[in-house]
Amino acid sequence: MSYIQKPVLDAINSYKTFLEQNINNLITLNLNATHINLFGTGEYKLFSIIAENFRMNLNYLLALNPDYDTLGFPAIKRNLRISIEAYYDLYNLISDRSYLELLQYQSIKNTNIDMSILEIYKPYVRRKKIMEINKYPLKITEKASIAKDKNHLRLDIYNHLKNIATDANSYIHPNIFVEKVDNKDALLKLLIFCDCTLIAYAFELLNHFMLRGKTPYISIINPYNEYNRLYNTTAHIAWIYS
């Protein structure tokens, strides 16, 4: 019987919890100081989706016997795909607040939207009729296109997330014809380190959101230093053992 090394999972959980709690503590401090409740914002809700999916992935790994995994960690891939889409939404929303109206338009049926906003996003979506977004919400590829082509998401981030999200699409619906995984340890590291980078990216974006809102408290933590510390201590050891 195989397991995921618990010290590795503990280190990853500590990393996630540290960043998540730091953001929550900052928002609470700002709430007490200014009565501005950032917990209710779309930005924080998107951050929470990423953090919650990360938590579910870690709980999944605690109970997983890798010997019986024949599909390449499908639960992690499904959660990661949702987290990547949430990151695109968060990035686009913080880049341009008009994106909130686009999200609202796609989520609430028969709602209205200023046509000038649809015209802003029309070049970046693959629709003959952009108003059909109200019936058929934006695809993850369209959100990625807005992030990259309109809001200038870094190409290294775009390419990394695109490759993982494309592979994860095979797991949205039941699929028994996915490719066999030969190196489960390498795949697991790829997926979990993607989770780790996503929460670091989201942390940076949310901190920027608070800074731009001129809240009295922002984080001085560099999430990438925390990520590098985790990577350097866990990347070069085997995660799966019998």
C-alpha positions in Angstrom: 0.0 0.0 0.0 1.3 3.4 -1.0 1.0 6.8 0.8 1.8 10.4 0.2 4.5 11.4 2.7 2.8 13.2 5.6 5.7 15.6 6.3 5.3 16.8 2.7 1.6 17.3 3.1 2.1 19.1 6.4 4.6 21.5 4.8 2.3 22.3 1.9 -0.7 22.8 4.3 1.4 25.1 6.4 2.3 27.2 3.4 -1.3 27.4 2.2 -2.6 28.2 5.7 0.0 30.8 6.3 -0.9 32.8 3.2 -4.6 32.3 3.7 -4.6 33.4 7.3 -2.4 36.4 6.6 -4.9 37.7 4.0 -7.9 37.0 6.4 -6.1 38.8 9.3 -5.4 41.8 7.1 -9.0 42.0 6.0 -10.2 41.8 9.6 -7.7 44.6 10.6 -9.0 46.8 7.8 -12.6 46.0 8.7 -12.0 47.0 12.3 -10.1 50.2 11.3 -12.3 51.4 8.4 -15.5 49.3 8.5 -14.8 48.3 4.9 -15.8 44.7 4.6 -13.6 43.1 1.9 -14.8 39.7 2.8 -17.9 40.4 0.7 -16.1 41.5 -2.4 -15.9 39.4 -5.6 -12.1 39.6 -5.3 -12.0 37.9 -1.9 -14.6 35.3 -3.0 -12.4 34.3 -6.0 -9.4 34.0 -3.7 -11.5 31.8 -1.4 -12.4 29.5 -4.2 -8.7 28.9 -4.9 -7.9 28.4 -1.3 -10.9 26.0 -0.7 -10.0 23.9 -3.7 -6.4 23.7 -2.4 -7.8 22.5 0.9 -9.9 19.8 -0.7 -6.9 18.6 -2.7 -4.8 18.2 0.5 -7.7 16.3 2.2 -8.0 14.1 -0.9 -4.3 13.2 -0.7 -4.4 12.4 3.0 -6.8 9.5 2.2 -5.4 8.5 -1.2 -3.7 5.2 -1.9 -1.7 6.0 -5.1 -1.7 2.3 -6.0 -5.4 2.5 -6.9 -5.1 5.7 -8.8 -5.5 4.8 -12.5 -6.6 8.2 -13.9 -3.8 10.5 -12.8 -5.3 12.3 -9.7 -8.6 13.3 -11.4 -10.0 15.0 -8.3 -7.0 17.3 -8.1 -7.2 18.1 -11.8 -10.9 19.0 -11.6 -10.3 21.3 -8.7 -7.3 22.8 -10.3 -9.3 23.6 -13.5 -11.8 25.5 -11.4 -9.0 27.3 -9.5 -7.3 28.3 -12.7 -10.6 29.7 -14.0 -11.1 31.6 -10.7 -7.6 33.0 -11.1 -8.4 34.3 -14.5 -11.5 36.0 -13.1 -9.6 37.5 -10.3 -6.8 38.8 -12.5 -9.3 40.3 -15.0 -11.4 41.8 -12.3 -8.5 43.5 -10.6 -7.1 44.7 -13.9 -10.4 46.2 -15.0 -13.5 46.6 -12.7 -15.8 46.6 -15.8 -15.2 42.8 -15.8 -17.5 42.5 -12.8 -20.4 43.6 -14.9 -19.5 41.0 -17.5 -19.4 38.3 -14.8 -22.8 39.5 -13.5 -24.2 39.5 -17.1 -23.2 35.9 -17.7 -24.4 34.7 -14.3 -27.8 36.4 -13.9 -30.2 35.4 -16.7 -32.1 38.2 -18.5 -30.1 40.9 -16.9 -29.0 44.1 -18.8 -25.5 45.4 -19.5 -24.1 48.5 -21.0 -23.3 47.7 -24.6 -20.1 49.7 -24.4 -18.8 47.1 -21.9 -19.6 44.3 -24.3 -17.8 46.1 -27.0 -14.7 46.3 -24.8 -14.5 42.5 -24.5 -15.9 41.5 -27.9 -12.4 41.2 -29.6 -11.3 38.7 -26.9 -14.2 36.2 -27.0 -15.0 33.6 -29.7 -18.6 34.6 -30.3 -20.4 35.9 -33.3 -23.0 37.4 -31.0 -21.4 38.5 -27.8 -24.8 39.1 -26.1 -25.2 35.3 -26.0 -22.8 35.3 -23.0 -26.0 35.8 -21.0 -27.2 32.3 -22.1 -23.8 30.6 -22.6 -21.2 31.8 -20.0 -17.6 32.6 -20.9 -15.4 29.6 -21.5 -12.1 29.3 -19.6 -10.3 29.8 -22.9 -12.1 33.1 -23.4 -11.3 34.3 -19.8 -7.7 33.3 -20.5 -7.7 35.3 -23.7 -9.0 38.4 -21.9 -6.3 38.0 -19.3 -3.5 37.6 -21.8 -4.5 39.8 -24.7 -6.4 42.6 -23.0 -5.0 42.7 -19.5 -1.4 41.6 -20.4 -1.1 38.5 -18.1 2.6 37.4 -18.1 3.1 34.8 -20.8 5.0 32.4 -18.5 2.0 32.3 -16.2 -0.5 32.1 -19.1 1.4 29.2 -20.8 1.8 27.2 -17.5 -1.8 27.5 -16.6 -3.0 26.8 -20.1 -1.2 23.5 -20.3 -2.5 22.3 -17.0 -6.1 23.5 -17.6 -6.1 21.9 -21.1 -5.1 18.5 -19.7 -7.7 18.9 -16.8 -10.5 19.4 -19.3 -10.4 15.7 -19.9 -11.6 15.2 -16.3 -14.6 17.5 -16.3 -16.8 14.6 -17.6 -16.3 10.9 -17.0 -13.5 9.7 -19.3 -11.9 6.3 -19.1 -9.6 6.9 -22.1 -7.1 9.3 -20.5 -3.5 8.5 -21.0 -1.8 6.2 -18.4 0.5 7.9 -15.9 3.9 6.4 -15.7 5.5 8.7 -13.2 2.9 9.5 -10.5 5.3 11.3 -8.3 6.3 13.8 -11.0 2.7 14.4 -11.9 1.6 14.9 -8.3 4.4 17.5 -7.8 3.4 19.3 -11.0 -0.3 19.6 -9.9 0.3 20.5 -6.3 3.0 23.0 -7.1 0.5 24.6 -9.5 -1.9 24.8 -6.6 0.9 26.5 -4.6 1.7 29.0 -7.3 -2.0 29.8 -7.8 -2.5 30.8 -4.2 0.7 32.9 -4.3 -0.5 34.7 -7.5 -3.9 35.2 -5.9 -2.3 36.5 -2.6 -0.3 39.0 -4.6 -3.4 40.2 -6.5 -5.6 40.5 -3.4 -2.8 42.4 -1.6 -2.6 44.8 -4.6 -6.4 45.1 -4.5 -6.2 46.3 -0.8 -3.3 48.6 -1.6 -5.2 50.2 -4.5 -8.2 50.6 -2.2 -5.9 52.6 0.2 -6.7 50.4 3.2 -4.5 51.1 6.2 -3.1 47.6 6.3 -1.4 45.6 3.6 0.9 42.6 3.7 4.6 42.9 3.6 5.0 39.2 3.0 6.4 38.1 -0.3 4.4 35.0 -1.2 7.1 33.9 -3.7 9.7 33.7 -1.0 7.3 31.4 0.9 6.8 29.3 -2.3 10.5 29.1 -3.0 11.2 27.9 0.6 8.5 25.2 0.2 9.8 24.2 -3.2 13.4 23.9 -2.1 12.5 21.7 0.8 10.1 19.3 -0.9 10.7 19.2 -4.7 13.8 17.0 -4.6 12.4 14.2 -2.4 10.0 11.4 -3.3 6.4 12.2 -2.2 4.9 8.7 -2.8 6.2 5.8 -0.7 5.2 2.2 -0.1 
